[in-house]
Amino acid sequence: MIEYEFPLNEKVRTLLRLEDLFARIERFIELDQSTDHHIALTILFEILEVSSRADLKSDLLQELERQKRVLAALHNNPAISEDALDEILNEIETAASAVLSMTGKIGQHLRENEWLMGIKQRTCMPGGTCEFDLPSYHYWQQQNITLRRQFLHDWLAPLMPLKTALTIVLRLLRESGKVMHFTAHQGTFQQMQGGRVAQMLRLTLSGELACIPEVGANKYAINIRFITANYAAKSTLFEQDVPFDLTFCSLG
């Protein structure tokens, strides 16, 4: 099965992008080659760009506070485990405190590092980080693996409260919906929304079907077209019935 997630607003889109970037940088930091650590550094610059959105920190804090109120109201509900509820509430409280403690502009410690910003500027140019362009960066890449990894961890660490907070928000978002089964007849599907607005759609279908979903959604309707998986020719409609699972995710 292949799962696709389609954010339906800019806030969720940003969180999903950051989630992907944090997962990739942590993977590359733990590898050993200097090329791996070069990739990790370029991902760090991407995280810096995506997280520089002015309202990201306040959005996360507001959402964590809102979810804390919603979940706290579930105390004494016999269908809810009190221990599990207390655990997630503690996670939210800890994450919110860590984000709140992030002083100044997100990533300011990176922007104040002239050496890093020099590398960042060169990464925008094709082949711009060759050893003759940045000999000091070439020197860094030849250093001990453990030393390079420690540098990367140190540069990433001040941004980790964002990762912790967005992980909680996205987990709650993903768990908020019920899975429903549908079939797209001859590759197309439409469902009227009736005013219901989801923040994200999760769509799952068999990996044996050579098609890719394209989603359009608003408060009135959801439209899904399945396109033939073709990496060279112009995209065409997959004119077969496509069974799929769909989850409407919303934090309410």
ROFI-229375 format. One record per residue (C-alpha): residue in one letter; residue number from 1; x, y, z. Coordinates in nm, 3 decimals. Example, Ala and Ser with C-alpha at 12.3 -4.5 7.8 and 13.67 -1.06 7.14 Angstrom:
BEGIN
{"a", 1, {1.230, -0.450, 0.780}}
{"s", 2, {1.367, -0.106, 0.714}}
END
This chain:
BEGIN
{"m", 1, {0.000, 0.000, 0.000}}
{"i", 2, {0.111, 0.356, -0.074}}
{"e", 3, {-0.008, 0.640, 0.147}}
{"y", 4, {-0.035, 1.001, 0.035}}
{"e", 5, {-0.099, 1.304, 0.255}}
{"f", 6, {-0.247, 1.620, 0.110}}
{"p", 7, {-0.241, 1.931, 0.333}}
{"l", 8, {-0.534, 2.163, 0.273}}
{"n", 9, {-0.396, 2.480, 0.432}}
{"e", 10, {-0.062, 2.655, 0.451}}
{"k", 11, {-0.009, 2.580, 0.821}}
{"v", 12, {-0.026, 2.202, 0.775}}
{"r", 13, {0.179, 2.228, 0.455}}
{"t", 14, {0.459, 2.397, 0.648}}
{"l", 15, {0.449, 2.139, 0.928}}
{"l", 16, {0.467, 1.848, 0.683}}
{"r", 17, {0.761, 2.006, 0.503}}
{"l", 18, {0.947, 2.053, 0.830}}
{"e", 19, {0.866, 1.699, 0.943}}
{"d", 20, {1.018, 1.563, 0.623}}
{"l", 21, {1.327, 1.782, 0.654}}
{"f", 22, {1.389, 1.689, 1.018}}
{"a", 23, {1.359, 1.318, 0.935}}
{"r", 24, {1.608, 1.352, 0.651}}
{"i", 25, {1.865, 1.558, 0.838}}
{"e", 26, {1.868, 1.318, 1.133}}
{"r", 27, {1.925, 1.031, 0.891}}
{"f", 28, {2.216, 1.198, 0.712}}
{"i", 29, {2.383, 1.321, 1.031}}
{"e", 30, {2.414, 0.962, 1.152}}
{"l", 31, {2.587, 0.852, 0.831}}
{"d", 32, {2.965, 0.878, 0.810}}
{"q", 33, {3.075, 1.013, 0.474}}
{"s", 34, {3.158, 1.379, 0.424}}
{"t", 35, {2.908, 1.383, 0.136}}
{"d", 36, {2.638, 1.269, 0.381}}
{"h", 37, {2.724, 1.554, 0.615}}
{"h", 38, {2.722, 1.796, 0.322}}
{"i", 39, {2.366, 1.687, 0.245}}
{"a", 40, {2.276, 1.724, 0.614}}
{"l", 41, {2.405, 2.081, 0.609}}
{"t", 42, {2.206, 2.170, 0.297}}
{"i", 43, {1.894, 2.028, 0.466}}
{"l", 44, {1.970, 2.243, 0.771}}
{"f", 45, {1.961, 2.547, 0.542}}
{"e", 46, {1.623, 2.429, 0.407}}
{"i", 47, {1.488, 2.397, 0.762}}
{"l", 48, {1.609, 2.750, 0.830}}
{"e", 49, {1.421, 2.882, 0.527}}
{"v", 50, {1.096, 2.697, 0.595}}
{"s", 51, {1.093, 2.775, 0.968}}
{"s", 52, {1.159, 3.145, 0.914}}
{"r", 53, {0.786, 3.204, 0.859}}
{"a", 54, {0.704, 3.477, 1.110}}
{"d", 55, {0.401, 3.312, 1.269}}
{"l", 56, {0.529, 2.953, 1.292}}
{"k", 57, {0.619, 2.967, 1.660}}
{"s", 58, {0.294, 3.137, 1.764}}
{"d", 59, {0.090, 2.894, 1.549}}
{"l", 60, {0.250, 2.596, 1.721}}
{"l", 61, {0.199, 2.744, 2.068}}
{"q", 62, {-0.165, 2.828, 1.998}}
{"e", 63, {-0.236, 2.482, 1.859}}
{"l", 64, {-0.066, 2.308, 2.152}}
{"e", 65, {-0.265, 2.519, 2.398}}
{"r", 66, {-0.588, 2.448, 2.212}}
{"q", 67, {-0.525, 2.074, 2.209}}
{"k", 68, {-0.437, 2.084, 2.579}}
{"r", 69, {-0.776, 2.238, 2.657}}
{"v", 70, {-0.960, 1.989, 2.436}}
{"l", 71, {-0.784, 1.689, 2.587}}
{"a", 72, {-0.806, 1.813, 2.946}}
{"a", 73, {-1.186, 1.819, 2.906}}
{"l", 74, {-1.175, 1.442, 2.852}}
{"h", 75, {-1.076, 1.373, 3.213}}
{"n", 76, {-1.323, 1.143, 3.391}}
{"n", 77, {-1.445, 1.006, 3.057}}
{"p", 78, {-1.476, 0.629, 3.117}}
{"a", 79, {-1.384, 0.557, 2.753}}
{"i", 80, {-1.049, 0.735, 2.791}}
{"s", 81, {-0.741, 0.602, 2.969}}
{"e", 82, {-0.643, 0.855, 3.235}}
{"d", 83, {-0.278, 0.747, 3.220}}
{"a", 84, {-0.262, 0.788, 2.841}}
{"l", 85, {-0.438, 1.122, 2.866}}
{"d", 86, {-0.199, 1.250, 3.132}}
{"e", 87, {0.096, 1.133, 2.923}}
{"i", 88, {-0.005, 1.329, 2.614}}
{"l", 89, {-0.093, 1.635, 2.824}}
{"n", 90, {0.254, 1.624, 2.981}}
{"e", 91, {0.408, 1.593, 2.633}}
{"i", 92, {0.216, 1.897, 2.517}}
{"e", 93, {0.314, 2.099, 2.825}}
{"t", 94, {0.683, 2.011, 2.786}}
{"a", 95, {0.682, 2.085, 2.413}}
{"a", 96, {0.506, 2.420, 2.459}}
{"s", 97, {0.755, 2.525, 2.728}}
{"a", 98, {1.047, 2.437, 2.499}}
{"v", 99, {0.904, 2.637, 2.207}}
{"l", 100, {0.828, 2.929, 2.438}}
{"s", 101, {1.191, 2.928, 2.553}}
{"m", 102, {1.313, 2.982, 2.195}}
{"t", 103, {1.414, 3.346, 2.217}}
{"g", 104, {1.457, 3.572, 1.918}}
{"k", 105, {1.403, 3.484, 1.555}}
{"i", 106, {1.403, 3.113, 1.472}}
{"g", 107, {1.747, 3.008, 1.349}}
{"q", 108, {1.917, 3.332, 1.452}}
{"h", 109, {2.218, 3.133, 1.581}}
{"l", 110, {2.272, 3.012, 1.223}}
{"r", 111, {2.227, 3.353, 1.063}}
{"e", 112, {2.488, 3.498, 1.298}}
{"n", 113, {2.746, 3.240, 1.184}}
{"e", 114, {2.919, 3.410, 0.888}}
{"w", 115, {3.097, 3.088, 0.790}}
{"l", 116, {2.768, 2.896, 0.762}}
{"m", 117, {2.596, 3.179, 0.578}}
{"g", 118, {2.883, 3.187, 0.330}}
{"i", 119, {2.826, 2.818, 0.258}}
{"k", 120, {2.449, 2.870, 0.239}}
{"q", 121, {2.497, 3.141, -0.021}}
{"r", 122, {2.718, 2.913, -0.232}}
{"t", 123, {2.475, 2.617, -0.212}}
{"c", 124, {2.229, 2.822, -0.418}}
{"m", 125, {2.476, 2.805, -0.709}}
{"p", 126, {2.517, 2.483, -0.913}}
{"g", 127, {2.844, 2.327, -0.798}}
{"g", 128, {2.908, 2.631, -0.582}}
{"t", 129, {3.061, 2.443, -0.288}}
{"c", 130, {3.359, 2.292, -0.470}}
{"e", 131, {3.682, 2.286, -0.270}}
{"f", 132, {3.835, 2.573, -0.473}}
{"d", 133, {3.528, 2.790, -0.399}}
{"l", 134, {3.521, 2.716, -0.025}}
{"p", 135, {3.857, 2.582, 0.095}}
{"s", 136, {3.758, 2.629, 0.461}}
{"y", 137, {3.450, 2.412, 0.402}}
{"h", 138, {3.666, 2.154, 0.227}}
{"y", 139, {3.889, 2.154, 0.538}}
{"w", 140, {3.583, 2.098, 0.761}}
{"q", 141, {3.472, 1.807, 0.545}}
{"q", 142, {3.808, 1.638, 0.600}}
{"q", 143, {3.778, 1.649, 0.978}}
{"n", 144, {3.703, 1.355, 1.204}}
{"i", 145, {3.355, 1.205, 1.160}}
{"t", 146, {3.267, 1.251, 1.526}}
{"l", 147, {3.371, 1.618, 1.517}}
{"r", 148, {3.164, 1.691, 1.207}}
{"r", 149, {2.865, 1.513, 1.355}}
{"q", 150, {2.895, 1.711, 1.678}}
{"f", 151, {2.898, 2.038, 1.484}}
{"l", 152, {2.582, 1.934, 1.300}}
{"h", 153, {2.408, 1.832, 1.623}}
{"d", 154, {2.504, 2.164, 1.782}}
{"w", 155, {2.369, 2.365, 1.488}}
{"l", 156, {2.047, 2.162, 1.481}}
{"a", 157, {1.979, 2.147, 1.857}}
{"p", 158, {1.824, 2.497, 1.899}}
{"l", 159, {1.566, 2.404, 1.632}}
{"m", 160, {1.462, 2.074, 1.788}}
{"p", 161, {1.178, 2.220, 2.001}}
{"l", 162, {1.003, 2.290, 1.671}}
{"k", 163, {1.037, 1.926, 1.571}}
{"t", 164, {0.898, 1.802, 1.903}}
{"a", 165, {0.601, 2.038, 1.887}}
{"l", 166, {0.510, 1.972, 1.524}}
{"t", 167, {0.542, 1.596, 1.580}}
{"i", 168, {0.273, 1.616, 1.851}}
{"v", 169, {0.044, 1.836, 1.640}}
{"l", 170, {0.073, 1.613, 1.332}}
{"r", 171, {0.022, 1.299, 1.538}}
{"l", 172, {-0.301, 1.437, 1.683}}
{"l", 173, {-0.406, 1.551, 1.336}}
{"r", 174, {-0.345, 1.208, 1.182}}
{"e", 175, {-0.533, 1.035, 1.463}}
{"s", 176, {-0.831, 1.268, 1.435}}
{"g", 177, {-1.004, 1.108, 1.137}}
{"k", 178, {-1.186, 0.788, 1.053}}
{"v", 179, {-1.079, 0.578, 0.757}}
{"m", 180, {-1.345, 0.542, 0.486}}
{"h", 181, {-1.333, 0.319, 0.180}}
{"f", 182, {-1.426, 0.450, -0.166}}
{"t", 183, {-1.386, 0.361, -0.531}}
{"a", 184, {-1.291, 0.613, -0.799}}
{"h", 185, {-1.487, 0.496, -1.102}}
{"q", 186, {-1.278, 0.522, -1.417}}
{"g", 187, {-1.017, 0.715, -1.223}}
{"t", 188, {-1.233, 0.999, -1.090}}
{"f", 189, {-1.400, 1.064, -0.755}}
{"q", 190, {-1.601, 1.350, -0.611}}
{"q", 191, {-1.764, 1.394, -0.272}}
{"m", 192, {-1.960, 1.693, -0.153}}
{"q", 193, {-1.832, 1.838, 0.171}}
{"g", 194, {-2.147, 1.992, 0.312}}
{"g", 195, {-1.943, 2.270, 0.469}}
{"r", 196, {-1.708, 2.033, 0.650}}
{"v", 197, {-1.348, 2.148, 0.616}}
{"a", 198, {-1.059, 1.907, 0.664}}
{"q", 199, {-0.704, 2.024, 0.730}}
{"m", 200, {-0.545, 1.722, 0.565}}
{"l", 201, {-0.651, 1.425, 0.356}}
{"r", 202, {-0.478, 1.088, 0.389}}
{"l", 203, {-0.524, 0.862, 0.090}}
{"t", 204, {-0.410, 0.499, 0.070}}
{"l", 205, {-0.420, 0.269, -0.231}}
{"s", 206, {-0.249, -0.044, -0.359}}
{"g", 207, {0.106, 0.001, -0.484}}
{"e", 208, {0.021, -0.243, -0.763}}
{"l", 209, {-0.201, 0.018, -0.926}}
{"a", 210, {0.012, 0.226, -1.163}}
{"c", 211, {-0.156, 0.555, -1.083}}
{"i", 212, {-0.103, 0.868, -0.876}}
{"p", 213, {-0.377, 1.074, -0.706}}
{"e", 214, {-0.430, 1.442, -0.773}}
{"v", 215, {-0.650, 1.613, -0.513}}
{"g", 216, {-0.849, 1.933, -0.521}}
{"a", 217, {-1.059, 2.030, -0.219}}
{"n", 218, {-1.260, 2.318, -0.079}}
{"k", 219, {-1.543, 2.354, 0.172}}
{"y", 220, {-1.793, 2.241, -0.090}}
{"a", 221, {-1.636, 1.935, -0.253}}
{"i", 222, {-1.338, 1.704, -0.280}}
{"n", 223, {-1.224, 1.604, -0.627}}
{"i", 224, {-0.970, 1.326, -0.684}}
{"r", 225, {-0.829, 1.223, -1.022}}
{"f", 226, {-0.598, 0.928, -1.061}}
{"i", 227, {-0.327, 0.988, -1.320}}
{"t", 228, {-0.137, 0.712, -1.497}}
{"a", 229, {0.215, 0.675, -1.353}}
{"n", 230, {0.423, 0.775, -1.653}}
{"y", 231, {0.760, 0.941, -1.606}}
{"a", 232, {0.806, 1.068, -1.959}}
{"a", 233, {0.482, 1.123, -2.150}}
{"k", 234, {0.212, 1.379, -2.084}}
{"s", 235, {-0.008, 1.284, -1.787}}
{"t", 236, {-0.327, 1.097, -1.874}}
{"l", 237, {-0.625, 0.984, -1.670}}
{"f", 238, {-0.605, 0.630, -1.530}}
{"e", 239, {-0.934, 0.509, -1.674}}
{"q", 240, {-0.989, 0.216, -1.440}}
{"d", 241, {-1.176, 0.176, -1.115}}
{"v", 242, {-0.945, 0.258, -0.823}}
{"p", 243, {-1.037, 0.137, -0.473}}
{"f", 244, {-0.881, 0.355, -0.203}}
{"d", 245, {-0.905, 0.451, 0.164}}
{"l", 246, {-0.958, 0.814, 0.255}}
{"t", 247, {-0.920, 0.982, 0.595}}
{"f", 248, {-1.043, 1.335, 0.664}}
{"c", 249, {-0.811, 1.479, 0.930}}
{"s", 250, {-0.902, 1.788, 1.130}}
{"l", 251, {-0.807, 1.910, 1.475}}
{"g", 252, {-1.148, 2.071, 1.512}}
END
